[in-house]
Amino acid sequence: MNLTRTFIRLRQVVRFARTAYALCDLPAACVLGLARGNPFNGSSKLGIVGQRWFPTVRIRPRRMRGASLWVSTSDLGQLISYEEIFVRKNYDLRLVPFMPKLIIDCGAHVGFFTGLAASSYPDARIMAFEPNPTNCCMLARQLQAFGTRVRLLDVAV
């Protein structure tokens, strides 16, 4: 790995580290930052770190105010979604000028946005639609913490 690439990876890890809610979440955030550049699929060029050590990590993103998520280090789609929502902050719910009573997440993937919405609007009911059975399994796991106000529907919209 050349020096330029090393600095790019390091900058990426730092960006992910800034999403940690507390100091104890910092290692998980750094692992996600490393995995984003090269998902841990068992044949990682990092050698030491592979899927068998970090298949999924649990992290509490700062934007979720203490609620936690599970993120697969071998699933590039999850890593990109985490980056889009928590690192780049593409979904800035502070810009919503009202308190919604119902939030509908069509194509909820594995629940990153759904979790963010549930954390941001504790009084809102949420319906999450996701047709992919693998994603639904992880989505159900993510949403357990939010109780009955979040409803998962395993259908396409």
DSSP file (Angstrom, degrees, kcal/mol; ACC not computed):
  #  RESIDUE AA STRUCTURE BP1 BP2  ACC     N-H-->O    O-->H-N    N-H-->O    O-->H-N    TCO  KAPPA ALPHA  PHI   PSI    X-CA   Y-CA   Z-CA
    1    1 A M              0   0    0      0, 0.0     2,-0.0     0, 0.0     0, 0.0   0.000 360.0 360.0 360.0 126.6    0.0    0.0    0.0
    2    2 A N     >  -     0   0    0      1,-0.1     4,-2.1     4,-0.0     5,-0.1  -0.311 360.0-104.7 -78.7 167.3    1.5    3.3   -1.0
    3    3 A L  H  > S+     0   0    0      1,-0.2     4,-2.2     2,-0.2     5,-0.2   0.858 118.0  53.6 -61.4 -40.2    1.7    6.3    1.4
    4    4 A T  H  > S+     0   0    0      1,-0.2     4,-2.1     2,-0.2    -1,-0.2   0.930 110.3  47.2 -62.1 -45.9   -1.1    8.2   -0.3
    5    5 A R  H  > S+     0   0    0      1,-0.2     4,-2.5     2,-0.2    -1,-0.2   0.876 109.3  54.9 -63.9 -37.0   -3.5    5.3    0.0
    6    6 A T  H  X S+     0   0    0     -4,-2.1     4,-2.6     1,-0.2    -1,-0.2   0.922 108.9  47.1 -62.4 -44.5   -2.5    4.8    3.6
    7    7 A F  H  X S+     0   0    0     -4,-2.2     4,-2.6     2,-0.2    -1,-0.2   0.876 110.6  52.6 -66.1 -36.8   -3.4    8.4    4.4
    8    8 A I  H  X S+     0   0    0     -4,-2.1     4,-2.0     2,-0.2    -2,-0.2   0.930 112.0  45.7 -63.0 -45.3   -6.7    8.1    2.5
    9    9 A R  H  X S+     0   0    0     -4,-2.5     4,-2.5     2,-0.2    -2,-0.2   0.914 112.7  50.6 -63.5 -42.7   -7.6    5.0    4.6
   10   10 A L  H  X S+     0   0    0     -4,-2.6     4,-2.3     1,-0.2    -2,-0.2   0.907 109.5  50.1 -62.7 -42.3   -6.5    6.7    7.8
   11   11 A R  H  X S+     0   0    0     -4,-2.6     4,-2.2     1,-0.2    -1,-0.2   0.881 110.3  51.4 -62.8 -38.1   -8.7    9.7    7.0
   12   12 A Q  H  X S+     0   0    0     -4,-2.0     4,-2.2     2,-0.2    -2,-0.2   0.916 108.6  50.3 -65.0 -43.9  -11.6    7.4    6.3
   13   13 A V  H  X S+     0   0    0     -4,-2.5     4,-2.6     1,-0.2    -2,-0.2   0.906 110.4  50.5 -61.1 -41.6  -11.1    5.6    9.7
   14   14 A V  H  X S+     0   0    0     -4,-2.3     4,-1.7     2,-0.2    -1,-0.2   0.906 108.1  52.5 -63.6 -42.3  -11.0    9.0   11.4
   15   15 A R  H  < S+     0   0    0     -4,-2.2     4,-0.2     1,-0.2    -1,-0.2   0.921 113.1  44.1 -59.9 -43.8  -14.3   10.1    9.7
   16   16 A F  H >< S+     0   0    0     -4,-2.2     3,-1.9     1,-0.2     4,-0.3   0.891 108.0  59.1 -67.1 -39.2  -16.0    6.9   10.9
   17   17 A A  H >< S+     0   0    0     -4,-2.6     3,-1.7     1,-0.3    -1,-0.2   0.837  95.4  64.1 -59.6 -32.8  -14.4    7.3   14.4
   18   18 A R  T 3< S+     0   0    0     -4,-1.7    -1,-0.3     1,-0.3    -2,-0.2   0.630  92.0  65.2 -66.6 -13.2  -16.2   10.7   14.7
   19   19 A T  T <  S+     0   0    0     -3,-1.9    43,-3.5    -4,-0.2    -1,-0.3   0.586  75.3 116.0 -84.6  -9.2  -19.6    8.8   14.5
   20   20 A A  B <   -A   61   0A   0     -3,-1.7     6,-0.1    -4,-0.3     3,-0.1  -0.357  57.0-152.0 -66.1 136.0  -18.9    7.0   17.9
   21   21 A Y  S    S+     0   0    0     39,-2.0     2,-0.3     1,-0.1    -1,-0.1   0.884  76.5   1.7 -72.9 -41.4  -21.4    7.9   20.6
   22   22 A A  S >  S-     0   0    0     38,-0.3     3,-1.7     1,-0.0     4,-0.5  -0.876  83.9 -92.7-142.0 171.3  -18.9    7.2   23.4
   23   23 A L  G >  S+     0   0    0     -2,-0.3     3,-1.2     1,-0.3    -3,-0.0   0.840 121.8  59.7 -57.2 -36.4  -15.3    6.1   23.9
   24   24 A C  G 3  S+     0   0    0      1,-0.2     4,-0.3     2,-0.2    -1,-0.3   0.687 102.5  54.5 -69.1 -16.1  -16.3    2.5   24.2
   25   25 A D  G <> S+     0   0    0     -3,-1.7     4,-2.2     1,-0.2    -1,-0.2   0.538  84.9  88.1 -89.9  -8.7  -17.8    2.8   20.6
   26   26 A L  H <> S+     0   0    0     -3,-1.2     4,-2.3    -4,-0.5     5,-0.2   0.899  83.4  51.6 -61.1 -45.3  -14.6    4.0   19.2
   27   27 A P  H  > S+     0   0    0      0, 0.0     4,-2.4     0, 0.0    -1,-0.2   0.927 111.3  48.3 -59.1 -42.9  -13.1    0.6   18.3
   28   28 A A  H  > S+     0   0    0     -4,-0.3     4,-2.3     1,-0.2    -2,-0.2   0.911 111.0  50.7 -62.4 -42.1  -16.2   -0.5   16.5
   29   29 A A  H  X S+     0   0    0     -4,-2.2     4,-2.1     1,-0.2    -1,-0.2   0.895 110.7  49.1 -63.0 -39.8  -16.3    2.8   14.5
   30   30 A C  H  X S+     0   0    0     -4,-2.3     4,-2.3     2,-0.2    -1,-0.2   0.893 109.1  52.2 -67.2 -39.7  -12.6    2.3   13.5
   31   31 A V  H  X S+     0   0    0     -4,-2.4     4,-2.8     1,-0.2    -2,-0.2   0.914 109.9  49.4 -61.7 -42.2  -13.3   -1.3   12.4
   32   32 A L  H  X S+     0   0    0     -4,-2.3     4,-2.2     2,-0.2    -2,-0.2   0.897 109.0  52.5 -63.9 -39.5  -16.1    0.0   10.2
   33   33 A G  H  X S+     0   0    0     -4,-2.1     4,-0.8     2,-0.2    -2,-0.2   0.898 112.5  44.9 -62.7 -40.7  -13.9    2.7    8.8
   34   34 A L  H >X S+     0   0    0     -4,-2.3     4,-0.9     1,-0.2     3,-0.6   0.925 113.5  49.7 -66.4 -44.9  -11.3    0.0    7.9
   35   35 A A  H 3< S+     0   0    0     -4,-2.8     3,-0.3     1,-0.2    -2,-0.2   0.822  99.7  66.3 -66.0 -31.0  -13.8   -2.4    6.5
   36   36 A R  H 3< S+     0   0    0     -4,-2.2    -1,-0.2     1,-0.2    -2,-0.2   0.864 103.9  45.6 -59.9 -35.7  -15.4    0.4    4.3
   37   37 A G  H << S+     0   0    0     -4,-0.8    -1,-0.2    -3,-0.6    -2,-0.2   0.758 138.1   5.4 -77.4 -24.9  -12.2    0.6    2.3
   38   38 A N  S  < S-     0   0    0     -4,-0.9    -1,-0.3    -3,-0.3    -2,-0.2  -0.628  84.7-131.8-160.6  90.8  -11.9   -3.2    2.0
   39   39 A P        -     0   0    0      0, 0.0     2,-1.4     0, 0.0    35,-0.2  -0.123  27.6-111.6 -52.2 141.6  -14.8   -5.3    3.4
   40   40 A F        +     0   0    0     33,-2.2    10,-0.1     1,-0.2    33,-0.1  -0.606  53.1 156.1 -78.4  94.7  -13.7   -8.1    5.6
   41   41 A N        -     0   0    0     -2,-1.4    -1,-0.2    -3,-0.1     9,-0.1   0.135  70.0 -92.5-108.5  19.8  -14.6  -11.1    3.5
   42   42 A G  S    S+     0   0    0      7,-0.1    -2,-0.1     1,-0.0    10,-0.0   0.099 122.9  68.3  92.7 -23.0  -12.1  -13.6    5.0
   43   43 A S  S    S+     0   0    0      3,-0.0     7,-0.1     7,-0.0    -3,-0.1  -0.084  70.7 159.1-116.4  33.1   -9.5  -12.8    2.3
   44   44 A S    >   -     0   0    0      1,-0.1     3,-1.3     5,-0.1    -4,-0.1  -0.238  47.1-133.9 -59.2 141.1   -8.8   -9.3    3.6
   45   45 A K  T 3  S+     0   0    0      1,-0.3    -1,-0.1     2,-0.1     3,-0.1   0.615 100.7  76.7 -70.1 -11.6   -5.4   -7.8    2.6
   46   46 A L  T 3  S-     0   0    0      3,-0.3     2,-2.4     1,-0.2    -1,-0.3   0.737  82.2-161.0 -72.2 -20.3   -5.1   -6.7    6.2
   47   47 A G  S <  S+     0   0    0     -3,-1.3    -1,-0.2     2,-0.3    -3,-0.1  -0.293  76.6  55.3  77.4 -57.8   -4.2  -10.3    7.1
   48   48 A I  S    S+     0   0    0     -2,-2.4     2,-0.6     1,-0.1    -1,-0.2   0.896 101.2  58.7 -77.9 -41.2   -4.9  -10.1   10.8
   49   49 A V        +     0   0    0      4,-0.1     2,-0.3     3,-0.0    -3,-0.3  -0.794  67.7 149.0 -98.0 124.9   -8.4   -8.9   10.6
   50   50 A G    >>  -     0   0    0     -2,-0.6     4,-1.7   -10,-0.1     3,-1.4  -0.850  59.9 -83.8-143.8 179.5  -10.9  -11.0    8.8
   51   51 A Q  T 34 S+     0   0    0      1,-0.3    22,-0.1    -2,-0.3     5,-0.1   0.827 118.4  63.5 -60.2 -34.8  -14.6  -12.0    8.8
   52   52 A R  T 34 S+     0   0    0      1,-0.2    -1,-0.3     2,-0.2    -3,-0.0   0.760 110.2  39.5 -67.5 -20.7  -14.2  -14.7   11.5
   53   53 A W  T <4 S+     0   0    0     -3,-1.4    -1,-0.2     1,-0.2    -2,-0.2   0.825 132.5  20.4 -92.1 -37.0  -13.1  -12.0   14.0
   54   54 A F     <  +     0   0    0     -4,-1.7    19,-0.5     1,-0.1    -1,-0.2  -0.511  65.4 149.0-131.3  64.7  -15.5   -9.2   13.1
   55   55 A P  S    S-     0   0    0      0, 0.0    18,-1.5     0, 0.0    19,-0.7   0.947  83.6  -2.4 -64.9 -44.2  -18.5  -10.6   11.2
   56   56 A T  E    S-B   72   0B   0     16,-0.3     2,-0.4    17,-0.1    16,-0.2  -0.989  70.8-152.4-140.2 149.4  -20.7   -7.9   12.6
   57   57 A V  E     -B   71   0B   0     14,-2.6    14,-2.5    -2,-0.3     2,-0.5  -0.935  12.0-135.4-121.4 148.4  -19.9   -5.1   15.0
   58   58 A R  E     +B   70   0B   0     -2,-0.4     2,-0.3    12,-0.2    12,-0.2  -0.880  32.3 170.8-101.5 130.5  -22.3   -3.4   17.4
   59   59 A I  E     -B   69   0B   0     10,-2.4    10,-2.8    -2,-0.5   -34,-0.1  -0.983  33.2-142.1-140.2 149.3  -22.0    0.4   17.5
   60   60 A R        -     0   0    0     -2,-0.3   -39,-2.0     8,-0.2   -38,-0.3  -0.899  26.9-148.9-109.0  99.6  -23.9    3.3   19.0
   61   61 A P  B > > -A   20   0A   0      0, 0.0     3,-2.0     0, 0.0     5,-0.6  -0.450  17.6-124.7 -68.9 141.3  -23.7    6.1   16.4
   62   62 A R  G > 5S+     0   0    0    -43,-3.5     3,-1.7     1,-0.3   -42,-0.1   0.859 109.4  59.7 -52.0 -41.0  -23.7    9.6   17.9
   63   63 A R  G 3 5S+     0   0    0      1,-0.3    -1,-0.3   -44,-0.2   -43,-0.1   0.649  97.9  60.4 -68.1 -13.9  -26.8   10.6   15.9
   64   64 A M  G X 5S-     0   0    0     -3,-2.0     3,-1.7     3,-0.2    -1,-0.3   0.339 103.0-129.9 -98.1   7.4  -28.8    7.8   17.5
   65   65 A R  T < 5S-     0   0    0     -3,-1.7    -3,-0.1     1,-0.3    -2,-0.1   0.840  76.8 -33.2  53.4  43.6  -28.4    9.2   21.0
   66   66 A G  T 3 <S+     0   0    0     -5,-0.6    -1,-0.3     1,-0.4     2,-0.1   0.223 104.9 123.9 101.1 -14.5  -27.3    5.9   22.7
   67   67 A A    <   -     0   0    0     -3,-1.7    -1,-0.4    -6,-0.2     2,-0.3  -0.498  52.7-135.2 -75.8 151.5  -29.3    3.4   20.6
   68   68 A S        -     0   0    0     -8,-0.2     2,-0.3    -2,-0.1    -8,-0.2  -0.714  16.8-163.7-114.0 161.6  -27.2    0.7   19.0
   69   69 A L  E     -B   59   0B   0    -10,-2.8   -10,-2.4    -2,-0.3     2,-0.4  -0.922  18.1-130.8-132.5 157.0  -26.9   -0.9   15.5
   70   70 A W  E     -B   58   0B   0     -2,-0.3     2,-0.4   -12,-0.2   -12,-0.2  -0.947  25.5-172.5-106.6 133.8  -25.3   -4.1   14.2
   71   71 A V  E     -B   57   0B   0    -14,-2.5   -14,-2.6    -2,-0.4     2,-0.4  -0.995  20.5-132.4-130.2 129.1  -23.2   -3.6   11.0
   72   72 A S  E >   -B   56   0B   0     -2,-0.4     3,-0.7   -16,-0.2   -16,-0.3  -0.675   7.4-156.4 -80.5 127.7  -21.7   -6.4    8.9
   73   73 A T  T 3  S+     0   0    0    -18,-1.5   -33,-2.2   -19,-0.5    -1,-0.1   0.554  93.3  52.3 -80.4  -7.2  -18.1   -5.8    8.1
   74   74 A S  T 3  S+     0   0    0    -19,-0.7     2,-0.8   -35,-0.2    -1,-0.2   0.440  90.3  84.9-105.6  -0.9  -18.3   -8.0    5.1
   75   75 A D    <>  -     0   0    0     -3,-0.7     4,-2.1     1,-0.2     3,-0.4  -0.866  56.5-168.0-107.5 104.2  -21.3   -6.4    3.5
   76   76 A L  H  > S+     0   0    0     -2,-0.8     4,-2.7     1,-0.2     5,-0.2   0.850  87.3  59.1 -59.5 -36.0  -20.3   -3.4    1.3
   77   77 A G  H  > S+     0   0    0      1,-0.2     4,-2.2     2,-0.2    -1,-0.2   0.899 107.7  45.3 -60.5 -41.4  -24.0   -2.3    1.1
   78   78 A Q  H  > S+     0   0    0     -3,-0.4     4,-2.7     2,-0.2    -1,-0.2   0.899 112.7  50.8 -68.9 -39.9  -24.3   -2.0    4.8
   79   79 A L  H  X S+     0   0    0     -4,-2.1     4,-2.2     2,-0.2    -2,-0.2   0.899 112.1  46.8 -65.0 -40.2  -20.9   -0.2    5.1
   80   80 A I  H  X S+     0   0    0     -4,-2.7     4,-2.8     2,-0.2    -1,-0.2   0.910 112.6  50.1 -67.1 -42.1  -22.0    2.3    2.4
   81   81 A S  H  X S+     0   0    0     -4,-2.2     4,-2.4    -5,-0.2     5,-0.3   0.914 110.4  49.7 -62.7 -42.7  -25.4    2.8    4.0
   82   82 A Y  H  X>S+     0   0    0     -4,-2.7     4,-3.0     1,-0.2     5,-0.9   0.933 112.8  47.6 -60.2 -45.3  -23.7    3.4    7.4
   83   83 A E  I  X>S+     0   0    0     -4,-2.2     5,-3.3     1,-0.2     4,-0.9   0.923 112.3  49.4 -61.5 -44.7  -21.3    5.9    5.8
   84   84 A E  I  <5S+     0   0    0     -4,-2.8     6,-2.6     3,-0.2     7,-0.3   0.895 121.6  32.9 -62.2 -41.5  -24.2    7.7    3.9
   85   85 A I  I  <5S+     0   0    0     -4,-2.4     6,-0.3     4,-0.2    -2,-0.2   0.889 133.5  21.1 -86.5 -41.8  -26.4    8.0    7.0
   86   86 A F  I  <5S+     0   0    0     -4,-3.0    -3,-0.2    -5,-0.3    -2,-0.1   0.769 129.0  36.3-105.1 -28.8  -23.9    8.5    9.9
   87   87 A V  I  <<S+     0   0    0     -5,-0.9    -3,-0.2    -4,-0.9    -4,-0.1   0.924 131.1  26.5 -88.6 -54.5  -20.6    9.7    8.4
   88   88 A R  S   <S-     0   0    0     -5,-3.3    -4,-0.2    -6,-0.1    -3,-0.1   0.662  93.8-142.1 -83.6 -16.3  -21.8   12.0    5.6
   89   89 A K        +     0   0    0     -6,-0.5    -4,-0.2     1,-0.1     3,-0.2   0.897  37.7 162.5  57.2  46.1  -25.2   12.7    7.3
   90   90 A N        +     0   0    0     -6,-2.6     2,-0.8     1,-0.2    -5,-0.2   0.732  67.5  57.5 -67.5 -22.3  -27.2   12.7    4.1
   91   91 A Y  S    S+     0   0    0     -6,-0.3     2,-1.2    -7,-0.3    -1,-0.2  -0.767  71.0 179.1-110.9  84.5  -30.4   12.3    6.1
   92   92 A D    >   -     0   0    0     -2,-0.8     3,-1.6     1,-0.2     4,-0.2  -0.727   7.1-176.8 -90.7  96.3  -30.4   15.3    8.4
   93   93 A L  G >  S+     0   0    0     -2,-1.2     3,-1.4     1,-0.3    -1,-0.2   0.615  73.0  78.4 -72.6 -11.4  -33.6   15.0   10.3
   94   94 A R  G 3  S+     0   0    0      1,-0.2    -1,-0.3    -3,-0.1    -2,-0.1   0.726  85.7  64.1 -65.9 -18.9  -33.0   18.3   12.1
   95   95 A L  G <  S+     0   0    0     -3,-1.6    -1,-0.2     2,-0.0    -2,-0.2   0.601  74.6 103.0 -80.8 -10.8  -34.2   19.9    8.9
   96   96 A V    <   -     0   0    0     -3,-1.4    -3,-0.0    -4,-0.2     0, 0.0  -0.636  64.9-153.0 -74.0 118.8  -37.7   18.4    9.3
   97   97 A P        +     0   0    0      0, 0.0     2,-0.3     0, 0.0    -1,-0.1   0.321  69.3  41.3 -82.0  10.7  -39.8   21.4   10.5
   98   98 A F  S    S-     0   0    0      0, 0.0    -2,-0.0     0, 0.0     0, 0.0  -0.926  85.4-104.2-146.8 169.3  -42.4   19.3   12.4
   99   99 A M        -     0   0    0     -2,-0.3    22,-0.0    24,-0.0     2,-0.0  -0.873  41.6-140.3 -99.4 106.7  -42.7   16.3   14.7
  100  100 A P        -     0   0    0      0, 0.0     3,-0.1     0, 0.0    23,-0.1  -0.326  14.4-161.5 -68.9 148.5  -44.0   13.4   12.5
  101  101 A K  S    S+     0   0    0      1,-0.3    24,-2.8    23,-0.1     2,-0.4   0.680  81.8  29.7 -96.4 -24.8  -46.6   11.0   14.0
  102  102 A L  E     -c  125   0C   0     22,-0.2     2,-0.4     2,-0.0    -1,-0.3  -0.999  64.0-171.0-139.0 133.3  -45.9    8.3   11.4
  103  103 A I  E     -c  126   0C   0     22,-2.4    24,-2.7    -2,-0.4     2,-0.5  -0.992   6.6-161.9-124.0 131.0  -42.8    7.5    9.4
  104  104 A I  E     -c  127   0C   0     -2,-0.4     2,-0.7    22,-0.2    24,-0.2  -0.961   1.1-166.4-116.6 121.6  -42.8    5.1    6.5
  105  105 A D  E     -c  128   0C   0     22,-3.2    24,-3.0    -2,-0.5     2,-0.7  -0.893   6.0-164.5-109.9 103.0  -39.5    3.6    5.4
  106  106 A C  E    S+c  129   0C   0     -2,-0.7    24,-0.1     1,-0.3    50,-0.1  -0.789  79.8  14.1 -91.3 117.4  -39.9    1.9    2.0
  107  107 A G  S    S-     0   0    0     22,-1.6    -1,-0.3    -2,-0.7    23,-0.2   0.934  75.8-177.9  81.8  57.9  -36.9   -0.3    1.4
  108  108 A A    >   -     0   0    0     21,-2.8     3,-2.7    -3,-0.5     4,-0.3   0.516   9.4-168.5 -72.1  -5.8  -35.6   -0.3    4.9
  109  109 A H  T 3  S-     0   0    0     20,-0.3    30,-0.3     1,-0.3    -1,-0.2  -0.337  70.8 -22.7  53.9-115.6  -32.6   -2.4    4.1
  110  110 A V  T 3  S-     0   0    0     -2,-0.2    -1,-0.3    -3,-0.1   -40,-0.2   0.242 101.0 -95.6-112.5  12.0  -31.1   -3.4    7.5
  111  111 A G  S <> S+     0   0    0     -3,-2.7     4,-2.5    31,-0.1     5,-0.2   0.623  78.7 131.9  97.3  15.0  -32.6   -0.6    9.5
  112  112 A F  H  > S+     0   0    0     -4,-0.3     4,-2.1     2,-0.2     5,-0.1   0.962  85.4  36.8 -65.4 -49.7  -30.0    2.2    9.7
  113  113 A F  H  > S+     0   0    0     -5,-0.2     4,-3.1     2,-0.2     5,-0.2   0.911 116.2  54.7 -67.9 -39.8  -32.4    5.0    8.7
  114  114 A T  H  > S+     0   0    0     -6,-0.3     4,-2.6     1,-0.2    -2,-0.2   0.914 110.1  47.0 -58.8 -42.9  -35.3    3.4   10.6
  115  115 A G  H  X S+     0   0    0     -4,-2.5     4,-2.2     2,-0.2    -1,-0.2   0.899 111.8  50.3 -64.5 -41.6  -33.2    3.3   13.7
  116  116 A L  H  X S+     0   0    0     -4,-2.1     4,-2.2    -5,-0.2    -2,-0.2   0.926 112.6  46.7 -62.2 -44.9  -32.2    6.9   13.2
  117  117 A A  H  X S+     0   0    0     -4,-3.1     4,-2.3     1,-0.2    -2,-0.2   0.909 111.8  50.6 -64.6 -42.1  -35.8    8.0   12.7
  118  118 A A  H  < S+     0   0    0     -4,-2.6    -1,-0.2    -5,-0.2    -2,-0.2   0.871 113.5  46.0 -64.1 -36.5  -36.9    6.0   15.8
  119  119 A S  H  < S+     0   0    0     -4,-2.2    -1,-0.2     1,-0.2    -2,-0.2   0.860 115.5  46.0 -72.6 -35.7  -34.2    7.7   17.9
  120  120 A S  H  < S+     0   0    0     -4,-2.2    -2,-0.2     1,-0.3    -1,-0.2   0.810 122.1  34.3 -77.7 -30.9  -35.0   11.1   16.5
  121  121 A Y    ><  +     0   0    0     -4,-2.3     3,-1.6    -5,-0.2    -1,-0.3  -0.713  65.1 173.8-127.0  79.3  -38.7   10.9   16.9
  122  122 A P  T 3  S+     0   0    0      0, 0.0    -1,-0.1     0, 0.0    -2,-0.1   0.672  80.4  50.2 -65.0 -17.4  -39.5    8.8   20.0
  123  123 A D  T 3  S+     0   0    0    -23,-0.1     2,-0.2     2,-0.1    -5,-0.1   0.522  90.8  99.7 -96.7  -5.6  -43.2    9.5   19.8
  124  124 A A    <   -     0   0    0     -3,-1.6     2,-0.3    -7,-0.2   -22,-0.2  -0.532  68.9-131.7 -83.6 145.3  -43.6    8.5   16.1
  125  125 A R  E     -c  102   0C   0    -24,-2.8   -22,-2.4    -2,-0.2     2,-0.4  -0.725  27.0-155.3 -86.1 146.0  -44.9    5.2   14.9
  126  126 A I  E     -cd 103 150C   0     23,-2.9    25,-3.3    -2,-0.3     2,-0.5  -0.986  14.6-164.3-131.6 134.9  -42.7    3.7   12.2
  127  127 A M  E     -cd 104 151C   0    -24,-2.7   -22,-3.2    -2,-0.4     2,-0.5  -0.980  11.1-167.0-115.7 122.9  -43.5    1.3    9.4
  128  128 A A  E     -cd 105 152C   0     23,-3.0    25,-3.1    -2,-0.5     2,-0.5  -0.949   1.7-162.8-114.5 120.7  -40.5   -0.3    7.8
  129  129 A F  E     +cd 106 153C   0    -24,-3.0   -21,-2.8    -2,-0.5   -22,-1.6  -0.885  19.8 157.3-103.6 128.6  -41.0   -2.2    4.5
  130  130 A E        -     0   0    0     23,-2.2    26,-0.2    -2,-0.5    -2,-0.0  -0.857  20.3-173.5-152.9 114.8  -38.2   -4.7    3.3
  131  131 A P        +     0   0    0      0, 0.0    25,-0.2     0, 0.0    23,-0.1   0.706  59.7  96.6 -83.3 -19.9  -38.8   -7.6    0.9
  132  132 A N     >  -     0   0    0      1,-0.2     4,-2.7    23,-0.1     5,-0.2  -0.592  64.8-150.5 -76.0 119.8  -35.4   -9.2    1.1
  133  133 A P  H  > S+     0   0    0      0, 0.0     4,-1.8     0, 0.0    -1,-0.2   0.851  95.2  50.9 -60.4 -36.5  -35.5  -12.1    3.7
  134  134 A T  H  > S+     0   0    0      2,-0.2     4,-1.5     1,-0.2     5,-0.2   0.934 113.7  44.2 -66.5 -45.4  -31.8  -11.8    4.7
  135  135 A N  H  > S+     0   0    0      1,-0.2     4,-3.0     2,-0.2    -1,-0.2   0.883 109.3  58.0 -64.8 -38.2  -32.2   -8.0    5.3
  136  136 A C  H  X S+     0   0    0     -4,-2.7     4,-2.7     1,-0.2    -1,-0.2   0.886 102.8  54.2 -59.8 -39.5  -35.5   -8.6    7.1
  137  137 A C  H  X S+     0   0    0     -4,-1.8     4,-1.6     2,-0.2    -1,-0.2   0.944 114.2  39.4 -59.8 -49.2  -33.7  -10.9    9.6
  138  138 A M  H  X S+     0   0    0     -4,-1.5     4,-2.4     2,-0.2    -2,-0.2   0.876 113.5  55.8 -70.1 -36.9  -31.2   -8.2   10.5
  139  139 A L  H  X S+     0   0    0     -4,-3.0     4,-2.1   -30,-0.3    -2,-0.2   0.911 106.0  51.0 -61.2 -43.3  -33.8   -5.5   10.4
  140  140 A A  H  X S+     0   0    0     -4,-2.7     4,-0.7     1,-0.2    -1,-0.2   0.903 110.3  49.9 -61.1 -41.1  -35.9   -7.3   12.9
  141  141 A R  H >< S+     0   0    0     -4,-1.6     3,-0.6     1,-0.2     4,-0.4   0.903 111.3  49.0 -62.8 -42.3  -32.8   -7.6   15.2
  142  142 A Q  H >< S+     0   0    0     -4,-2.4     3,-0.6     1,-0.2    -2,-0.2   0.875 111.8  48.6 -64.6 -37.6  -32.0   -3.9   14.8
  143  143 A L  H >< S+     0   0    0     -4,-2.1     3,-1.5     1,-0.2     4,-0.3   0.507  81.6  92.2 -89.3  -4.2  -35.5   -2.8   15.6
  144  144 A Q  G X< S+     0   0    0     -4,-0.7     3,-1.5    -3,-0.6    -1,-0.2   0.869  81.1  60.5 -55.9 -38.0  -36.1   -4.9   18.8
  145  145 A A  G <  S+     0   0    0     -3,-0.6    -1,-0.3    -4,-0.4    -2,-0.1   0.712  99.2  56.8 -64.9 -20.3  -34.9   -2.0   21.0
  146  146 A F  G X  S-     0   0    0     -3,-1.5     3,-0.8     1,-0.2    -1,-0.3   0.448  94.7-155.0 -96.0   0.3  -37.6    0.3   19.7
  147  147 A G  G X   -     0   0    0     -3,-1.5     3,-1.1    -4,-0.3    -1,-0.2  -0.181  51.0 -23.1  67.4-151.4  -40.5   -2.0   20.8
  148  148 A T  G 3  S+     0   0    0      1,-0.2    -1,-0.2     3,-0.1    -4,-0.0   0.565 117.8  78.5 -79.0  -9.5  -44.0   -2.1   19.2
  149  149 A R  G <  S+     0   0    0     -3,-0.8   -23,-2.9   -24,-0.1     2,-0.6   0.661  88.4  66.2 -75.4 -11.2  -44.0    1.4   17.8
  150  150 A V  E <  S-d  126   0C   0     -3,-1.1     2,-0.5   -25,-0.2   -23,-0.2  -0.948  72.4-165.6-109.8 121.5  -41.8    0.1   14.9
  151  151 A R  E     -d  127   0C   0    -25,-3.3   -23,-3.0    -2,-0.6     2,-0.5  -0.924   6.1-152.5-111.6 126.7  -43.6   -2.3   12.7
  152  152 A L  E     -d  128   0C   0     -2,-0.5     2,-0.5   -25,-0.2   -23,-0.2  -0.842   9.1-171.4 -98.5 128.4  -41.7   -4.4   10.2
  153  153 A L  E     -d  129   0C   0    -25,-3.1   -23,-2.2    -2,-0.5     2,-1.8  -0.974  15.4-150.7-120.5 117.1  -43.5   -5.6    7.0
  154  154 A D        +     0   0    0     -2,-0.5     2,-0.3   -25,-0.2   -25,-0.1  -0.415  62.7  98.8 -88.4  63.4  -41.6   -8.1    4.9
  155  155 A V  S    S-     0   0    0     -2,-1.8     2,-0.2   -23,-0.1   -23,-0.1  -0.942  74.0-107.9-140.2 160.1  -43.1   -7.0    1.6
  156  156 A A              0   0    0     -2,-0.3   -26,-0.1   -26,-0.2    -2,-0.0  -0.612 360.0 360.0 -85.9 152.1  -42.2   -4.8   -1.3
  157  157 A V              0   0    0     -2,-0.2    -1,-0.1   -28,-0.1   -51,-0.0   0.383 360.0 360.0-102.2 360.0  -43.9   -1.5   -1.8
